[in-house]
Amino acid sequence: MAGLLGIAQDAGCKEVRCQHCGKYTEMGGVLRALFRAILERLGQGEKVKVLGFGIFRRELLKGREVYPPHASASSFSKDRWVMRFRSSSVAKRFLNQHREEK
């Protein structure tokens, strides 16, 4: 499985230059900050749209009674938030065109 940093390096994005001060920053730091900001926005209940890629959103999974196969007694899972992603039609078209070319 490819890592995001490896993909960024393959795309020629090893470093990013700040437009204000001119210093270079490692791409790994930029990606960590970007995804942390996305998670913070999701935590506030916002949807995050990445143009041409898709939409991240959060969804509440209600707690329920769970029956593990190895235990005789049931337990209860708590409510929890999960992250969902829906790919954009642009991304879907790109993937399907790419598949047909092979």
C-alpha positions in Angstrom: 0.0 0.0 0.0 1.3 3.4 -1.0 1.8 6.0 1.7 0.7 9.6 1.2 4.2 10.9 1.6 5.5 8.5 -1.0 2.8 9.5 -3.4 3.7 13.2 -2.8 7.4 12.5 -3.6 6.4 10.6 -6.7 4.5 13.7 -7.8 7.6 15.8 -7.2 6.4 17.4 -4.0 9.2 16.6 -1.5 9.2 20.1 -0.1 6.9 23.1 -0.1 8.1 26.7 -0.2 6.3 29.3 1.9 5.1 32.2 -0.2 5.5 34.6 2.7 9.0 33.9 4.1 10.5 31.7 1.4 11.5 28.9 3.7 11.1 25.3 2.6 9.0 22.8 4.7 9.0 19.0 4.5 5.9 17.7 2.8 5.3 15.3 5.6 4.7 18.2 8.0 2.3 19.9 5.6 0.3 16.7 5.1 0.0 16.0 8.9 -1.1 19.6 9.5 -3.6 19.4 6.6 -5.2 16.1 7.8 -5.3 17.3 11.4 -7.2 20.4 10.2 -9.6 18.2 8.3 -10.2 16.1 11.5 -10.7 19.2 13.6 -13.3 20.5 11.2 -15.1 17.1 11.2 -15.0 17.2 15.0 -16.9 20.5 14.8 -19.6 18.9 12.7 -18.5 20.4 9.3 -18.3 18.6 6.0 -14.9 19.0 4.2 -15.0 19.0 0.4 -11.8 18.3 -1.6 -12.6 19.6 -5.1 -12.5 16.9 -7.7 -11.8 14.2 -5.0 -14.8 13.9 -2.6 -16.4 14.9 0.6 -15.5 13.9 4.2 -18.2 13.9 6.8 -18.8 12.5 10.2 -21.6 10.2 11.2 -22.9 9.1 14.6 -23.2 5.3 15.1 -25.7 4.6 17.9 -24.8 2.3 20.7 -26.2 -1.2 20.5 -26.2 -4.5 22.2 -23.4 -6.7 21.0 -23.3 -10.5 21.2 -19.7 -11.7 20.9 -19.5 -15.3 19.6 -17.0 -16.4 22.2 -18.8 -15.0 25.2 -22.1 -16.1 26.8 -23.1 -12.6 27.9 -23.9 -9.7 25.7 -22.3 -6.2 26.2 -23.3 -2.7 25.1 -21.3 -0.6 22.7 -21.4 3.2 23.2 -22.4 5.9 20.7 -19.4 6.9 18.6 -18.4 9.1 15.7 -17.0 7.7 12.5 -15.6 9.4 9.4 -17.3 8.7 6.1 -16.0 9.6 2.6 -18.0 9.9 -0.6 -15.9 10.2 -3.8 -16.8 12.9 -6.3 -18.2 12.1 -9.8 -15.0 13.6 -11.2 -12.9 11.1 -9.3 -15.2 8.2 -10.3 -15.0 9.2 -14.0 -11.2 9.4 -13.8 -10.9 5.9 -12.2 -13.3 4.4 -14.7 -11.5 6.0 -17.7 -8.2 4.9 -16.4 -9.5 1.3 -16.0 -10.8 1.2 -19.6 -7.4 2.3 -21.0 -5.6 -0.7 -19.6 
